[in-house]
Amino acid sequence: MHILDYRMYLNSLDLSKKTINYHIVAIRSFLKFCLKNDIDCMSPEKLELSKIPNREINYLLEEEVEKIMQAPFLLKQNDLKRKRDSAILWMLYGTGLRVSELIQIKRSQINPDNKQFSVV
């Protein structure tokens, strides 16, 4: 069976289980397409995905967060840059925004009256 050979080939490339699963999911989708179009093929359900263990999430300690938040005030820069850098860090920490989302925010998206902003 060629699909099993392909899976063994993927395993030989030392790819992560997650990456191999992406390949298998793509093949499954193709097999479903074939079945939907009355093309004779193997059942997509026969292709099993590898079990992926849940990854451990490491959180910052309170002391580490405090160190990061104090960093702008330890650098030699003018007061405006310190305030800017501190505001950036607090926005990232307090909202869970990604850096890419934060840098895309325009002034028109900020409502200072009710202390809200919108991310598009």
FILUM-889082 format. One record per atom (N, C-alpha, C): residue number from 1; residue in three letters; atom name; x, y, z. Coordinates in steps of 0.1 Angstrom, whole numbers, always signed. Example, Ala and Ser with C-alpha at 12.3 -4.5 7.8 and 13.67 -1.06 7.14 Angstrom:
<seza 1,"ala","N",<+132,-57,+78>>
<seza 1,"ala","CA",<+123,-45,+78>>
<seza 1,"ala","C",<+132,-33,+78>>
<seza 2,"ser","N",<+128,-22,+71>>
<seza 2,"ser","CA",<+137,-11,+71>>
<seza 2,"ser","C",<+129,+0,+79>>
This chain:
<seza 1,"met","N",<+9,-12,+0>>
<seza 1,"met","CA",<+0,+0,+0>>
<seza 1,"met","C",<+9,+12,+0>>
<seza 2,"his","N",<+7,+21,-9>>
<seza 2,"his","CA",<+16,+33,-11>>
<seza 2,"his","C",<+15,+43,+0>>
<seza 3,"ile","N",<+3,+45,+5>>
<seza 3,"ile","CA",<+1,+55,+16>>
<seza 3,"ile","C",<+9,+51,+28>>
<seza 4,"leu","N",<+10,+38,+32>>
<seza 4,"leu","CA",<+18,+34,+43>>
<seza 4,"leu","C",<+32,+36,+41>>
<seza 5,"asp","N",<+37,+34,+28>>
<seza 5,"asp","CA",<+51,+37,+25>>
<seza 5,"asp","C",<+54,+52,+26>>
<seza 6,"tyr","N",<+44,+60,+22>>
<seza 6,"tyr","CA",<+46,+74,+24>>
<seza 6,"tyr","C",<+47,+78,+39>>
<seza 7,"arg","N",<+39,+72,+47>>
<seza 7,"arg","CA",<+39,+75,+61>>
<seza 7,"arg","C",<+53,+71,+67>>
<seza 8,"met","N",<+58,+59,+63>>
<seza 8,"met","CA",<+71,+55,+68>>
<seza 8,"met","C",<+82,+64,+63>>
<seza 9,"tyr","N",<+80,+69,+51>>
<seza 9,"tyr","CA",<+90,+79,+45>>
<seza 9,"tyr","C",<+90,+92,+54>>
<seza 10,"leu","N",<+78,+96,+58>>
<seza 10,"leu","CA",<+77,+108,+66>>
<seza 10,"leu","C",<+83,+106,+80>>
<seza 11,"asn","N",<+81,+94,+85>>
<seza 11,"asn","CA",<+88,+90,+98>>
<seza 11,"asn","C",<+103,+91,+97>>
<seza 12,"ser","N",<+108,+87,+85>>
<seza 12,"ser","CA",<+122,+86,+83>>
<seza 12,"ser","C",<+129,+100,+82>>
<seza 13,"leu","N",<+120,+110,+80>>
<seza 13,"leu","CA",<+125,+124,+79>>
<seza 13,"leu","C",<+127,+131,+92>>
<seza 14,"asp","N",<+124,+124,+103>>
<seza 14,"asp","CA",<+125,+129,+116>>
<seza 14,"asp","C",<+117,+141,+118>>
<seza 15,"leu","N",<+105,+141,+113>>
<seza 15,"leu","CA",<+95,+152,+115>>
<seza 15,"leu","C",<+87,+150,+128>>
<seza 16,"ser","N",<+82,+160,+133>>
<seza 16,"ser","CA",<+74,+159,+145>>
<seza 16,"ser","C",<+61,+152,+142>>
<seza 17,"lys","N",<+55,+146,+152>>
<seza 17,"lys","CA",<+42,+139,+150>>
<seza 17,"lys","C",<+31,+148,+144>>
<seza 18,"lys","N",<+32,+161,+149>>
<seza 18,"lys","CA",<+22,+171,+145>>
<seza 18,"lys","C",<+23,+173,+130>>
<seza 19,"thr","N",<+35,+175,+125>>
<seza 19,"thr","CA",<+38,+177,+111>>
<seza 19,"thr","C",<+33,+165,+102>>
<seza 20,"ile","N",<+36,+153,+107>>
<seza 20,"ile","CA",<+32,+141,+100>>
<seza 20,"ile","C",<+17,+141,+100>>
<seza 21,"asn","N",<+10,+144,+111>>
<seza 21,"asn","CA",<-4,+145,+111>>
<seza 21,"asn","C",<-10,+154,+101>>
<seza 22,"tyr","N",<-4,+166,+98>>
<seza 22,"tyr","CA",<-8,+175,+88>>
<seza 22,"tyr","C",<-8,+168,+74>>
<seza 23,"his","N",<+2,+161,+72>>
<seza 23,"his","CA",<+3,+154,+59>>
<seza 23,"his","C",<-8,+143,+58>>
<seza 24,"ile","N",<-11,+136,+69>>
<seza 24,"ile","CA",<-21,+126,+69>>
<seza 24,"ile","C",<-35,+132,+67>>
<seza 25,"val","N",<-37,+143,+74>>
<seza 25,"val","CA",<-50,+150,+72>>
<seza 25,"val","C",<-52,+154,+58>>
<seza 26,"ala","N",<-42,+159,+51>>
<seza 26,"ala","CA",<-43,+163,+37>>
<seza 26,"ala","C",<-47,+151,+28>>
<seza 27,"ile","N",<-40,+140,+31>>
<seza 27,"ile","CA",<-44,+127,+24>>
<seza 27,"ile","C",<-58,+123,+26>>
<seza 28,"arg","N",<-62,+124,+39>>
<seza 28,"arg","CA",<-76,+121,+42>>
<seza 28,"arg","C",<-86,+129,+35>>
<seza 29,"ser","N",<-83,+142,+34>>
<seza 29,"ser","CA",<-92,+151,+27>>
<seza 29,"ser","C",<-92,+148,+12>>
<seza 30,"phe","N",<-81,+144,+6>>
<seza 30,"phe","CA",<-81,+140,-8>>
<seza 30,"phe","C",<-89,+127,-9>>
<seza 31,"leu","N",<-88,+117,+0>>
<seza 31,"leu","CA",<-96,+105,-1>>
<seza 31,"leu","C",<-111,+108,+0>>
<seza 32,"lys","N",<-114,+117,+9>>
<seza 32,"lys","CA",<-129,+121,+10>>
<seza 32,"lys","C",<-134,+127,-3>>
<seza 33,"phe","N",<-125,+135,-9>>
<seza 33,"phe","CA",<-129,+141,-22>>
<seza 33,"phe","C",<-131,+130,-32>>
<seza 34,"cys","N",<-122,+120,-33>>
<seza 34,"cys","CA",<-123,+109,-42>>
<seza 34,"cys","C",<-136,+101,-40>>
<seza 35,"leu","N",<-139,+98,-27>>
<seza 35,"leu","CA",<-152,+91,-24>>
<seza 35,"leu","C",<-164,+99,-28>>
<seza 36,"lys","N",<-164,+112,-26>>
<seza 36,"lys","CA",<-175,+121,-29>>
<seza 36,"lys","C",<-177,+121,-44>>
<seza 37,"asn","N",<-167,+119,-52>>
<seza 37,"asn","CA",<-167,+120,-67>>
<seza 37,"asn","C",<-167,+106,-73>>
<seza 38,"asp","N",<-171,+96,-65>>
<seza 38,"asp","CA",<-173,+82,-69>>
<seza 38,"asp","C",<-160,+76,-75>>
<seza 39,"ile","N",<-149,+80,-69>>
<seza 39,"ile","CA",<-136,+74,-74>>
<seza 39,"ile","C",<-132,+64,-63>>
<seza 40,"asp","N",<-130,+52,-68>>
<seza 40,"asp","CA",<-127,+40,-59>>
<seza 40,"asp","C",<-113,+43,-52>>
<seza 41,"cys","N",<-114,+43,-38>>
<seza 41,"cys","CA",<-102,+44,-30>>
<seza 41,"cys","C",<-104,+39,-16>>
<seza 42,"met","N",<-93,+39,-9>>
<seza 42,"met","CA",<-95,+33,+5>>
<seza 42,"met","C",<-103,+43,+14>>
<seza 43,"ser","N",<-108,+38,+25>>
<seza 43,"ser","CA",<-115,+47,+34>>
<seza 43,"ser","C",<-106,+56,+41>>
<seza 44,"pro","N",<-109,+69,+42>>
<seza 44,"pro","CA",<-101,+79,+49>>
<seza 44,"pro","C",<-99,+76,+64>>
<seza 45,"glu","N",<-109,+69,+70>>
<seza 45,"glu","CA",<-109,+66,+84>>
<seza 45,"glu","C",<-98,+56,+87>>
<seza 46,"lys","N",<-93,+48,+77>>
<seza 46,"lys","CA",<-83,+39,+80>>
<seza 46,"lys","C",<-69,+45,+83>>
<seza 47,"leu","N",<-68,+58,+79>>
<seza 47,"leu","CA",<-56,+65,+82>>
<seza 47,"leu","C",<-57,+71,+96>>
<seza 48,"glu","N",<-50,+66,+105>>
<seza 48,"glu","CA",<-50,+71,+119>>
<seza 48,"glu","C",<-40,+81,+121>>
<seza 49,"leu","N",<-43,+91,+129>>
<seza 49,"leu","CA",<-34,+102,+133>>
<seza 49,"leu","C",<-26,+97,+145>>
<seza 50,"ser","N",<-14,+102,+146>>
<seza 50,"ser","CA",<-5,+99,+158>>
<seza 50,"ser","C",<-11,+107,+170>>
<seza 51,"lys","N",<-9,+100,+181>>
<seza 51,"lys","CA",<-13,+107,+194>>
<seza 51,"lys","C",<-2,+117,+197>>
<seza 52,"ile","N",<-7,+129,+200>>
<seza 52,"ile","CA",<+2,+140,+203>>
<seza 52,"ile","C",<+0,+144,+218>>
<seza 53,"pro","N",<+10,+143,+226>>
<seza 53,"pro","CA",<+8,+146,+240>>
<seza 53,"pro","C",<+6,+161,+242>>
<seza 54,"asn","N",<-2,+165,+252>>
<seza 54,"asn","CA",<-4,+179,+255>>
<seza 54,"asn","C",<+9,+185,+259>>
<seza 55,"arg","N",<+13,+197,+254>>
<seza 55,"arg","CA",<+25,+203,+258>>
<seza 55,"arg","C",<+23,+210,+271>>
<seza 56,"glu","N",<+34,+210,+278>>
<seza 56,"glu","CA",<+33,+217,+291>>
<seza 56,"glu","C",<+35,+232,+289>>
<seza 57,"ile","N",<+26,+240,+296>>
<seza 57,"ile","CA",<+27,+254,+295>>
<seza 57,"ile","C",<+34,+260,+307>>
<seza 58,"asn","N",<+45,+267,+304>>
<seza 58,"asn","CA",<+53,+274,+314>>
<seza 58,"asn","C",<+49,+288,+316>>
<seza 59,"tyr","N",<+45,+292,+328>>
<seza 59,"tyr","CA",<+41,+305,+331>>
<seza 59,"tyr","C",<+53,+313,+338>>
<seza 60,"leu","N",<+53,+326,+336>>
<seza 60,"leu","CA",<+63,+334,+342>>
<seza 60,"leu","C",<+59,+336,+357>>
<seza 61,"leu","N",<+70,+336,+365>>
<seza 61,"leu","CA",<+68,+338,+380>>
<seza 61,"leu","C",<+65,+353,+381>>
<seza 62,"glu","N",<+59,+357,+393>>
<seza 62,"glu","CA",<+55,+371,+395>>
<seza 62,"glu","C",<+68,+379,+395>>
<seza 63,"glu","N",<+79,+374,+401>>
<seza 63,"glu","CA",<+92,+382,+401>>
<seza 63,"glu","C",<+97,+384,+387>>
<seza 64,"glu","N",<+95,+375,+378>>
<seza 64,"glu","CA",<+99,+376,+364>>
<seza 64,"glu","C",<+91,+387,+357>>
<seza 65,"val","N",<+78,+387,+359>>
<seza 65,"val","CA",<+69,+397,+353>>
<seza 65,"val","C",<+74,+411,+358>>
<seza 66,"glu","N",<+76,+412,+371>>
<seza 66,"glu","CA",<+80,+425,+377>>
<seza 66,"glu","C",<+93,+430,+370>>
<seza 67,"lys","N",<+103,+421,+368>>
<seza 67,"lys","CA",<+115,+424,+362>>
<seza 67,"lys","C",<+113,+429,+348>>
<seza 68,"ile","N",<+105,+423,+340>>
<seza 68,"ile","CA",<+102,+427,+327>>
<seza 68,"ile","C",<+95,+441,+326>>
<seza 69,"met","N",<+86,+443,+336>>
<seza 69,"met","CA",<+79,+456,+336>>
<seza 69,"met","C",<+88,+467,+340>>
<seza 70,"gln","N",<+98,+464,+348>>
<seza 70,"gln","CA",<+108,+475,+352>>
<seza 70,"gln","C",<+119,+477,+342>>
<seza 71,"ala","N",<+120,+469,+332>>
<seza 71,"ala","CA",<+131,+470,+322>>
<seza 71,"ala","C",<+131,+484,+315>>
<seza 72,"pro","N",<+120,+490,+311>>
<seza 72,"pro","CA",<+121,+503,+304>>
<seza 72,"pro","C",<+127,+514,+313>>
<seza 73,"phe","N",<+126,+512,+326>>
<seza 73,"phe","CA",<+131,+523,+335>>
<seza 73,"phe","C",<+146,+520,+339>>
<seza 74,"leu","N",<+151,+509,+335>>
<seza 74,"leu","CA",<+165,+506,+337>>
<seza 74,"leu","C",<+174,+511,+325>>
<seza 75,"leu","N",<+168,+513,+314>>
<seza 75,"leu","CA",<+175,+517,+302>>
<seza 75,"leu","C",<+178,+532,+302>>
<seza 76,"lys","N",<+189,+536,+296>>
<seza 76,"lys","CA",<+191,+550,+294>>
<seza 76,"lys","C",<+184,+556,+282>>
<seza 77,"gln","N",<+172,+561,+284>>
<seza 77,"gln","CA",<+164,+567,+273>>
<seza 77,"gln","C",<+156,+578,+279>>
<seza 78,"asn","N",<+150,+586,+271>>
<seza 78,"asn","CA",<+143,+597,+276>>
<seza 78,"asn","C",<+129,+592,+282>>
<seza 79,"asp","N",<+123,+601,+290>>
<seza 79,"asp","CA",<+111,+597,+297>>
<seza 79,"asp","C",<+100,+593,+288>>
<seza 80,"leu","N",<+98,+599,+277>>
<seza 80,"leu","CA",<+87,+596,+268>>
<seza 80,"leu","C",<+89,+582,+263>>
<seza 81,"lys","N",<+101,+578,+259>>
<seza 81,"lys","CA",<+104,+564,+254>>
<seza 81,"lys","C",<+101,+554,+266>>
<seza 82,"arg","N",<+105,+558,+278>>
<seza 82,"arg","CA",<+103,+549,+289>>
<seza 82,"arg","C",<+88,+546,+291>>
<seza 83,"lys","N",<+80,+557,+290>>
<seza 83,"lys","CA",<+65,+556,+292>>
<seza 83,"lys","C",<+59,+548,+280>>
<seza 84,"arg","N",<+64,+550,+268>>
<seza 84,"arg","CA",<+59,+543,+257>>
<seza 84,"arg","C",<+62,+528,+258>>
<seza 85,"asp","N",<+75,+524,+262>>
<seza 85,"asp","CA",<+79,+510,+263>>
<seza 85,"asp","C",<+71,+504,+274>>
<seza 86,"ser","N",<+69,+511,+285>>
<seza 86,"ser","CA",<+62,+505,+297>>
<seza 86,"ser","C",<+47,+503,+293>>
<seza 87,"ala","N",<+41,+512,+285>>
<seza 87,"ala","CA",<+27,+511,+281>>
<seza 87,"ala","C",<+26,+499,+271>>
<seza 88,"ile","N",<+36,+497,+263>>
<seza 88,"ile","CA",<+36,+485,+254>>
<seza 88,"ile","C",<+36,+472,+262>>
<seza 89,"leu","N",<+45,+471,+271>>
<seza 89,"leu","CA",<+46,+459,+279>>
<seza 89,"leu","C",<+33,+456,+287>>
<seza 90,"trp","N",<+27,+467,+293>>
<seza 90,"trp","CA",<+15,+465,+301>>
<seza 90,"trp","C",<+3,+461,+292>>
<seza 91,"met","N",<+3,+467,+280>>
<seza 91,"met","CA",<-8,+463,+270>>
<seza 91,"met","C",<-6,+448,+266>>
<seza 92,"leu","N",<+6,+444,+263>>
<seza 92,"leu","CA",<+8,+430,+260>>
<seza 92,"leu","C",<+4,+421,+271>>
<seza 93,"tyr","N",<+9,+424,+283>>
<seza 93,"tyr","CA",<+7,+416,+295>>
<seza 93,"tyr","C",<-8,+416,+299>>
<seza 94,"gly","N",<-14,+428,+300>>
<seza 94,"gly","CA",<-28,+429,+305>>
<seza 94,"gly","C",<-39,+425,+296>>
<seza 95,"thr","N",<-36,+424,+283>>
<seza 95,"thr","CA",<-47,+421,+273>>
<seza 95,"thr","C",<-45,+408,+266>>
<seza 96,"gly","N",<-33,+403,+266>>
<seza 96,"gly","CA",<-30,+390,+259>>
<seza 96,"gly","C",<-29,+392,+244>>
<seza 97,"leu","N",<-28,+405,+240>>
<seza 97,"leu","CA",<-26,+408,+226>>
<seza 97,"leu","C",<-13,+402,+221>>
<seza 98,"arg","N",<-12,+398,+208>>
<seza 98,"arg","CA",<+0,+395,+202>>
<seza 98,"arg","C",<+7,+408,+198>>
<seza 99,"val","N",<+20,+407,+196>>
<seza 99,"val","CA",<+28,+419,+192>>
<seza 99,"val","C",<+23,+424,+179>>
<seza 100,"ser","N",<+20,+415,+169>>
<seza 100,"ser","CA",<+15,+419,+156>>
<seza 100,"ser","C",<+2,+426,+157>>
<seza 101,"glu","N",<-7,+422,+167>>
<seza 101,"glu","CA",<-20,+429,+168>>
<seza 101,"glu","C",<-18,+443,+174>>
<seza 102,"leu","N",<-9,+444,+184>>
<seza 102,"leu","CA",<-7,+456,+191>>
<seza 102,"leu","C",<-1,+467,+181>>
<seza 103,"ile","N",<+8,+463,+173>>
<seza 103,"ile","CA",<+14,+473,+164>>
<seza 103,"ile","C",<+4,+477,+152>>
<seza 104,"gln","N",<-7,+470,+151>>
<seza 104,"gln","CA",<-16,+473,+140>>
<seza 104,"gln","C",<-27,+483,+145>>
<seza 105,"ile","N",<-28,+485,+159>>
<seza 105,"ile","CA",<-38,+494,+164>>
<seza 105,"ile","C",<-36,+508,+160>>
<seza 106,"lys","N",<-47,+514,+155>>
<seza 106,"lys","CA",<-46,+528,+151>>
<seza 106,"lys","C",<-53,+537,+161>>
<seza 107,"arg","N",<-50,+549,+162>>
<seza 107,"arg","CA",<-57,+558,+172>>
<seza 107,"arg","C",<-72,+558,+171>>
<seza 108,"ser","N",<-77,+557,+158>>
<seza 108,"ser","CA",<-92,+557,+157>>
<seza 108,"ser","C",<-98,+544,+163>>
<seza 109,"gln","N",<-90,+534,+167>>
<seza 109,"gln","CA",<-96,+522,+173>>
<seza 109,"gln","C",<-96,+523,+188>>
<seza 110,"ile","N",<-90,+534,+193>>
<seza 110,"ile","CA",<-89,+536,+208>>
<seza 110,"ile","C",<-100,+546,+212>>
<seza 111,"asn","N",<-108,+542,+223>>
<seza 111,"asn","CA",<-118,+550,+229>>
<seza 111,"asn","C",<-113,+553,+243>>
<seza 112,"pro","N",<-107,+565,+245>>
<seza 112,"pro","CA",<-102,+568,+258>>
<seza 112,"pro","C",<-113,+571,+269>>
<seza 113,"asp","N",<-125,+575,+264>>
<seza 113,"asp","CA",<-136,+578,+273>>
<seza 113,"asp","C",<-140,+565,+281>>
<seza 114,"asn","N",<-141,+554,+275>>
<seza 114,"asn","CA",<-145,+542,+282>>
<seza 114,"asn","C",<-133,+532,+283>>
<seza 115,"lys","N",<-121,+537,+280>>
<seza 115,"lys","CA",<-109,+529,+282>>
<seza 115,"lys","C",<-109,+516,+274>>
<seza 116,"gln","N",<-113,+516,+262>>
<seza 116,"gln","CA",<-115,+504,+253>>
<seza 116,"gln","C",<-108,+507,+240>>
<seza 117,"phe","N",<-104,+496,+233>>
<seza 117,"phe","CA",<-99,+496,+220>>
<seza 117,"phe","C",<-104,+484,+213>>
<seza 118,"ser","N",<-104,+485,+200>>
<seza 118,"ser","CA",<-108,+473,+192>>
<seza 118,"ser","C",<-97,+468,+183>>
<seza 119,"val","N",<-96,+455,+182>>
<seza 119,"val","CA",<-86,+449,+173>>
<seza 119,"val","C",<-93,+443,+161>>
<seza 120,"val","N",<-89,+446,+149>>
<seza 120,"val","CA",<-95,+441,+137>>
<seza 120,"val","C",<-87,+430,+131>>
